[in-house]
Amino acid sequence: MSDNRRDFIKKSVALAAMSAVGIGSAAASLVDPELRERMEALAQQAQNKSTMRIIMQPAARLPANQMTWYKQMGIEDVTVWVGPPNDTAEYYIGTKKHFADAGINVYCMGNGSVHNQDKLVLNLPGRDAKVEEYKKHLRNCGKAGVTYTTYAHMGNGIWDSENETTRGGASARAFHQNGKNWGRWNELRFYPPLSHGRVYTEDELWENWKYFIRQVAPVAEENNVRIGIHPDDPPIPELAGVPRLFSRFERYKKALEIANSPNVGLCLCVGSWMEGGDTTGATAVEMIDYFGAQKKIFKIHFRNIERPIPHFTETFVDSGYTNMYTIMKALKRNNFDGVVFPDHVPNMAGGNAWPFSVGYVKALRDRVEAEALV
């Protein structure tokens, strides 16, 4: 390829990348028509070829107008959550068809009744029943043709403090490690100093993890379902007497080694991971480079925070302490072929924040795809 031709393509891709993040219109007006046409073609090519899909998380049953709203945003894949009594194979199959009839794929199906369960994490009475319930969930996914599910292994839930404000006064989730805080999952609440009446050891929790994952991983393999393990939120080594196994890079490595299954990997919430800051042993980009190279990342939760622990506040995807372009660049570098979910958006005045987040994530994706064409 001649130097002139190479420079032409590089300039085109650069402008396409600028356009993908919303700053290209002025630049495009300054170039000749041939270059502008090439720029637009590359941007469209980048969008069409991407293996990264943007995903949303609606209710398991959507009225037609909401389904249309998702399609107008260009959403082609969704995550849905179910639970008893809607935990039958028939309901899973019906949910898959409900979205398929509208041209949307159910990529992930979660079951809140077998997610963040203290019975599993802490070996409480009823553990074996929960193991069997989880196996049933995997089999139901398999029967419905749903090939992925997210799982979180937190013994006392997600931890919060009172909401605070972020950019423009938008209300957002916050956490003070040294202030008033509590854990939650569904209707349950957990409080310090000891959420379950005593201090649990890390060795206990590793044994409990082994007991659980080595029973369910073979069922996942048999039913062609991948399990993505969500990080602890927040990723603090211990909260209210309960260790948090998915709070450190080395602990993630150990957990996947114990599982020893091609169907067990990560749902990497980069926002949760960034909450830990320097304490996690690896940045979100380093996590993507390590586990992404092994094809062990199945889903990305794509959100930003203002600062890490001991006090963090969630914020808009373009407004935190991490440049999210570096996250998307790492995903592309590792040929990520899963889904990206812009979760935990702040509450905006006068409207819904989801279209803003979806648009921003799409623009970043198209930018890195365009850059990769050179």
C-alpha positions in Angstrom: 0.0 0.0 0.0 1.4 3.4 -0.9 2.1 6.0 1.8 -0.5 8.3 0.4 -3.2 5.6 0.4 -2.2 4.6 4.0 -2.4 8.2 5.2 -5.8 8.5 3.5 -7.2 5.5 5.3 -5.7 6.6 8.6 -7.2 10.1 8.3 -10.6 8.6 7.4 -10.5 6.3 10.4 -9.5 9.1 12.7 -12.4 11.2 11.5 -14.7 8.2 11.8 -13.6 7.7 15.3 -14.2 11.4 16.0 -17.6 11.1 14.6 -18.4 8.0 16.7 -18.0 10.1 19.9 -20.0 13.0 18.5 -17.3 15.5 17.6 -16.9 14.7 13.9 -19.5 16.9 12.2 -17.3 20.1 12.1 -14.3 18.1 11.0 -16.2 16.3 8.3 -17.3 19.6 6.8 -13.6 20.6 6.3 -12.7 17.5 4.2 -13.3 16.7 0.5 -16.3 14.7 -0.4 -14.3 11.5 -1.2 -12.7 11.5 2.2 -16.0 12.2 3.9 -17.7 9.3 2.0 -14.8 7.0 3.0 -15.1 8.2 6.6 -18.9 7.4 6.7 -18.3 4.0 5.1 -15.7 3.1 7.7 -17.9 4.1 10.5 -20.8 2.0 9.2 -18.4 -0.9 8.6 -17.1 -0.7 12.1 -20.6 -0.7 13.5 -21.7 -3.6 11.4 -18.7 -5.9 12.1 -18.6 -5.5 15.9 -18.9 -8.6 18.0 -19.7 -6.5 21.0 -23.4 -6.0 21.5 -25.0 -3.4 23.8 -27.5 -5.1 26.1 -30.3 -3.8 28.4 -32.1 -5.4 31.4 -35.9 -5.1 31.1 -38.6 -7.0 32.9 -39.3 -10.6 31.7 -42.5 -9.4 30.1 -42.7 -6.1 28.2 -45.6 -4.2 26.7 -45.3 -3.4 23.0 -44.4 0.3 23.5 -41.5 -0.6 25.8 -40.3 -3.2 23.4 -40.4 -0.6 20.6 -38.4 1.8 22.8 -35.6 -0.8 23.1 -35.6 -1.4 19.4 -35.4 2.3 18.7 -32.2 2.4 20.7 -30.8 -0.4 18.6 -30.9 -3.0 21.4 -30.8 -6.5 20.0 -30.0 -8.5 23.2 -31.3 -8.4 26.7 -30.8 -9.8 30.2 -33.9 -10.7 32.1 -34.4 -11.9 35.7 -36.9 -14.4 36.9 -37.7 -16.2 40.2 -40.3 -18.3 41.9 -43.1 -18.9 40.9 -41.8 -18.1 37.4 -38.9 -20.5 37.5 -40.3 -23.2 35.3 -38.8 -24.4 32.0 -42.1 -23.3 30.3 -41.7 -19.7 31.6 -38.0 -19.6 30.5 -39.0 -20.8 27.0 -42.0 -18.4 26.9 -39.7 -15.5 27.9 -37.2 -16.3 25.1 -40.1 -16.4 22.6 -41.7 -13.2 23.9 -38.5 -11.2 23.0 -37.7 -13.3 19.9 -41.1 -12.4 18.4 -40.0 -8.7 18.6 -36.5 -9.4 17.1 -34.6 -9.3 20.4 -32.4 -12.1 21.8 -32.4 -13.1 25.4 -28.6 -13.4 25.9 -28.8 -13.8 29.7 -31.4 -15.1 32.1 -30.8 -14.7 35.8 -32.7 -16.1 38.8 -32.7 -13.9 41.9 -33.6 -16.8 44.1 -30.2 -18.5 43.5 -28.1 -15.3 43.3 -26.3 -13.7 46.3 -27.5 -16.5 48.5 -26.1 -16.7 52.0 -27.2 -20.3 52.3 -24.7 -21.2 49.5 -21.9 -18.8 50.5 -22.0 -19.5 54.3 -23.2 -23.1 54.4 -26.5 -22.3 56.2 -29.4 -24.6 56.6 -31.1 -25.2 53.2 -27.8 -25.1 51.2 -28.4 -28.4 49.3 -31.9 -27.2 48.3 -30.3 -24.1 46.9 -27.7 -26.1 45.0 -30.5 -28.1 43.4 -32.5 -25.0 42.6 -29.4 -23.6 40.8 -29.1 -26.8 38.8 -32.7 -26.4 37.8 -32.1 -22.9 36.7 -29.2 -24.0 34.5 -31.3 -26.8 33.0 -34.2 -24.4 32.3 -31.8 -22.0 30.6 -30.6 -24.9 28.4 -34.1 -25.9 27.5 -34.9 -22.3 26.5 -31.7 -21.9 24.5 -30.3 -19.2 26.8 -26.5 -19.8 26.9 -25.4 -17.5 29.6 -26.3 -16.6 33.2 -24.8 -14.1 35.7 -24.0 -15.3 39.3 -22.9 -13.3 42.3 -21.4 -15.1 45.4 -21.9 -12.5 48.1 -22.9 -13.8 51.5 -24.4 -10.6 52.8 -25.4 -8.8 49.6 -24.6 -5.5 47.9 -23.6 -2.7 50.3 -24.8 0.9 50.2 -25.0 4.1 52.1 -27.5 6.9 51.5 -27.7 8.2 48.0 -25.6 11.2 47.1 -25.5 13.6 44.1 -23.2 13.5 41.1 -22.9 15.8 38.1 -25.7 18.3 37.8 -27.3 17.2 41.1 -28.3 13.7 39.8 -29.1 11.2 42.5 -26.7 8.2 42.6 -25.7 5.3 44.7 -22.9 5.9 47.2 -21.0 4.0 49.9 -19.0 5.1 53.0 -16.9 2.3 54.3 -16.4 4.1 57.6 -19.9 5.5 57.8 -23.4 4.2 58.1 -23.9 1.3 55.6 -25.8 -1.9 55.0 -26.1 -4.9 52.7 -29.1 -5.8 50.7 -30.4 -8.5 48.4 -34.1 -8.6 47.4 -36.0 -8.0 50.6 -33.2 -8.9 52.9 -31.0 -6.4 54.7 -27.7 -7.0 56.5 -26.1 -4.8 59.1 -22.8 -4.4 60.8 -21.0 -5.4 63.0 -21.8 -9.0 62.3 -24.5 -9.7 59.6 -24.7 -13.4 60.5 -23.9 -13.4 64.2 -20.2 -14.4 63.9 -17.0 -14.0 62.0 -16.5 -16.4 59.1 -13.1 -17.4 57.9 -11.8 -17.2 54.4 -11.0 -21.0 54.5 -14.6 -21.7 55.3 -15.8 -19.7 52.3 -13.4 -21.4 49.9 -14.7 -24.8 51.0 -18.2 -23.6 50.4 -17.3 -22.2 47.0 -15.8 -25.5 46.0 -18.8 -27.4 47.3 -21.2 -25.3 45.2 -19.3 -24.7 41.9 -18.1 -28.3 41.5 -21.7 -29.5 41.6 -23.1 -26.9 39.2 -20.3 -26.5 36.7 -20.9 -30.0 35.1 -24.6 -29.2 34.8 -23.7 -25.9 33.1 -21.5 -27.8 30.6 -24.2 -30.4 29.9 -26.7 -27.7 29.1 -24.4 -25.3 27.2 -24.8 -22.5 29.7 -21.9 -20.3 30.7 -21.8 -18.8 34.2 -20.2 -15.3 34.7 -19.2 -14.5 38.2 -19.9 -10.9 39.2 -17.4 -9.1 41.4 -18.2 -8.3 45.0 -19.9 -4.9 45.3 -18.1 -3.2 46.8 -14.9 -5.3 46.5 -13.8 -5.2 50.1 -12.1 -8.3 51.6 -14.6 -8.5 54.5 -17.9 -6.9 55.4 -19.8 -7.5 58.7 -17.8 -10.6 59.5 -18.2 -12.2 56.0 -15.2 -12.5 53.6 -15.7 -11.5 50.0 -14.0 -13.9 47.7 -14.5 -11.9 44.4 -12.7 -8.8 45.6 -9.1 -9.4 44.4 -7.4 -10.5 41.2 -5.7 -13.4 42.9 -8.9 -14.6 44.5 -10.6 -14.6 41.1 -7.8 -16.7 39.7 -8.1 -19.2 42.5 -11.9 -19.4 42.2 -11.7 -20.2 38.5 -9.0 -22.8 39.1 -11.2 -24.5 41.7 -14.1 -24.4 39.2 -11.9 -25.8 36.4 -14.6 -25.5 33.8 -14.7 -23.8 30.4 -18.2 -22.7 31.3 -17.3 -20.7 34.4 -15.8 -17.2 33.9 -16.5 -13.6 34.6 -19.3 -11.1 34.4 -16.8 -8.2 34.9 -18.6 -5.2 36.3 -15.9 -2.6 35.8 -17.7 -0.2 38.0 -17.7 -2.5 40.9 -14.1 -3.4 40.3 -13.1 0.3 40.1 -14.7 0.8 43.5 -11.8 -1.1 45.0 -9.1 1.2 43.5 -5.6 0.1 44.3 -6.7 -2.7 46.7 -7.9 -5.1 44.0 -4.4 -6.1 42.8 -5.3 -5.3 39.1 -7.0 -2.5 37.3 -10.1 -3.1 35.2 -8.0 -2.9 32.1 -5.5 -5.5 33.6 -8.4 -7.8 34.4 -9.7 -7.6 30.8 -6.2 -8.2 29.4 -5.6 -11.3 31.7 -9.0 -13.0 31.7 -10.0 -11.7 28.2 -7.0 -13.3 26.7 -8.3 -16.6 28.1 -11.8 -16.0 26.7 -13.1 -16.1 30.3 -15.1 -12.8 30.2 -18.7 -13.4 29.1 -20.3 -10.1 30.0 -19.3 -6.5 30.9 -21.1 -4.1 33.2 -20.0 -0.8 31.9 -20.3 2.0 34.4 -18.1 4.6 36.1 -17.6 6.0 39.7 -16.3 9.3 41.0 -13.6 7.9 43.3 -12.8 4.5 44.9 -13.3 3.3 48.5 -13.4 4.3 51.3 -16.1 6.5 49.9 -17.4 6.2 46.3 -20.3 7.7 44.4 -21.6 6.2 41.1 -21.8 8.7 38.3 -22.4 9.1 34.5 -20.4 6.8 32.3 -18.5 9.8 30.9 -17.9 11.5 34.2 -15.9 9.3 36.6 -12.3 8.8 37.5 -11.7 6.2 34.7 -11.5 7.1 31.0 -13.9 4.5 29.7 -12.3 4.6 26.3 -9.4 2.6 27.8 -11.9 -0.1 28.9 -13.5 -0.4 25.5 -10.0 -0.4 23.9 -9.0 -3.3 26.1 -12.1 -5.2 25.2 -11.4 -4.7 21.5 -7.7 -5.6 22.0 -8.8 -9.0 23.5 -11.4 -9.6 20.8 -14.3 -9.6 23.3 -17.3 -11.2 21.7 -19.9 -10.8 24.5 -22.3 -8.1 25.6 -21.8 -4.7 27.3 -24.4 -3.5 29.8 -24.4 0.2 30.9 -25.9 -0.5 34.3 -26.5 1.7 37.4 -27.2 5.0 35.7 -27.8 8.0 37.9 -31.4 9.4 38.1 -31.7 12.3 35.7 -34.1 15.2 36.0 -36.9 15.3 33.5 -36.1 12.0 31.7 -34.6 8.6 31.6 -30.8 8.3 31.6 -30.6 5.0 29.7 -30.6 6.4 26.2 -27.6 8.7 27.1 -25.6 5.8 28.5 -26.5 3.4 25.6 -25.5 6.1 23.1 -22.2 6.8 24.8 -21.3 3.2 25.0 -22.2 2.6 21.4 -20.1 5.5 20.3 -17.0 4.2 22.2 -17.5 0.8 20.7 -17.8 2.1 17.2 -14.7 4.3 17.7 -12.5 1.4 18.7 -13.9 -0.7 15.9 -13.1 2.0 13.4 -9.6 2.4 14.7 -9.0 -1.3 14.4 -9.7 -1.2 10.7 -6.3 0.4 10.0 
